[in-house]
Amino acid sequence: MGAGGGWVCGGVGEEVGGPLGDVLTCRCVECRRWSGHLFAATAARREHLVLLARGPLRWLESPHSESDALRGFCSECGSSLFWNAPARETICIAAGSLDEPTGLRLVGHVYVSQTADYDEVPDDGLPRYERLSGSEDAGVRLRRDGLVDVVDEADPVEDG
């Protein structure tokens, strides 16, 4: 399965020539500040991602990332597009940058304790996790190739 997408300014687009992982929403403070709200991301193997034009893509260190990640954005229009953790075989792609239909589905929420005070994690029956790394043991598995599998819904974070 492949997918294409683009940026607000139209200056750069992307094509993914392989499978995409299902979507996780990240509610960490850093993603909220990066995107203006939560960050919904899918993932693809790096070698499957092709940028259709070079130019305004810029990378910024993600200073509070537990994965030493970089964030990719368009320096022309500001579109926040990628989250790249060097130790992973995949790169996360902003799900909203992909052309529809994507065929993707939302499979969980991470960093739920950092949800903004104006927001609520929806009561959608999906698992909720305190950290990205913890989601692997509690229902969502980040496969070795970095894509996401739903394993079960054991031990999600309880509302409190």
N, C-alpha and C positions, 0 to 999 in steps of 0.2 A: 504494500500500500504506500502510495506517495501522497504528498501534499504540497501546496504552494501557499505563499502568503506575501504580504507586503507591508510597507510602512506608511504612516500618515502622509508623508511628503511625496511618496511615490518614487523617491530617489533610489531605493534599494529594495529588493525583494528576496525571498528565499524559496528554495525548493528542497523538499526532503524526499530522497529516493528510496527510503526504506520505511520500516514500520515506526509508528509513533506510540509512545506509552500513553496510558490514560492520564487524566488530569488530576492533579492535586492542587488545592488552594493553600497558599502559604500566608499566614497571618502574622508573621514576625514583624517587629518594629521596622527592621531594615527594608523588608519588601513593601511595607505600607508606605514608607517614606520614598522609596524608589518609584512606586507605581501610582501613589496617591490613594491607594486602598489595598485590598489584598492582591496577591499575585497568583494568577491561575496559569499553571505551566504543564506542558507535556515534555517529553524527552525523545531524542533521537541519537543514534550513534553519530559521532562527529563526521565520520567519512560519508554519511548519507546527507549531510547538510551542505547545500550549495548556495552561496550568495550570488545573486544575479547581476550585481554591479558592485564594484569597489568604490569606496569614497567615504561617506560620512559615518561609517560604523566606528565607534570609539569604545574603549574598554576602561572600566573603573574598578579598582579593588573594592571588594565587599568587606569592609573592615571587621564586622562582627560575625562573619560566616564561620561556622564550625568546620567548613570544608575548604577554607582558603579560596573561595570562589571569586571570579571576576564577573562583572555585569556589563553586558553589551547594550549600547544604545545608539540611536541615530543623532549625530551632532547637529543635523539640520533641523529636524522637527521635534526631537526629544523622545521619540518612541522608545519605551523600555522593552527590550526584545529577548535578551538571552541571559542565562545564569550558567556560568561555566566553572565547574569544580575540576581542577586539573587531574585529580586522582581518579576521577570517574571516566568511563568509556563513552559517556554520553554528554550531550549539552542540552540544557533545558531551554525550551522555546516558549515565549508568551503565547498561550493558547489563542488569545484574541487576535494575534497577528496572522493567523491562518485563514485561508479562504474556506468558506462553507460550501458544501457540507464536509465536516471533518471526520465524522464517524467516531469521534472520541466520546468518552463519558467521564464524569466526575466520580472519583473513587475515594476521596477522603480530604480531610483538613489537617494541616500541620501547624504547630506553634499556636495552638488554640488559646493558651493562657495569655498570649500577647495580643489577642483580639482587641481592636480599638474600643474605647468606652462608648462610642456612638453606634457600634455594630453588635450584632449577635450572630454566632455561628448558627446556621439554619438547622432546624430539627428535621433533617432530611434522611435520617437513618444511616448516614455514612459514618464510618469511623473517624474519631478525632484523636489527634496525637499531640503530645507535648513537644516533641522534637522530630525532625526529619529522620534521624538515625533510629529513633525509637519506634517509628512506624513499621520498620522491618519485622520487629518481633510481635507486633500487635495487630496484624491483619493486612497490612500492605507490605509487600516485599519488593524492594528495589533489586531487580535481578542483576546478575553480574554484568550484563550488558547495559545496565542503567535504566531499562524500561521498567514499568510498574506492573505488578501482578497483584490482584486481590487474593489473599490466601484465606482469610476468615475475618470475623469481626470480634475476636477475643480481646478483652482488656482495653476497650477504648477509654479515653479520659471521660470521667463523669462530670456532669454539670455540677457546679457547687457554688 
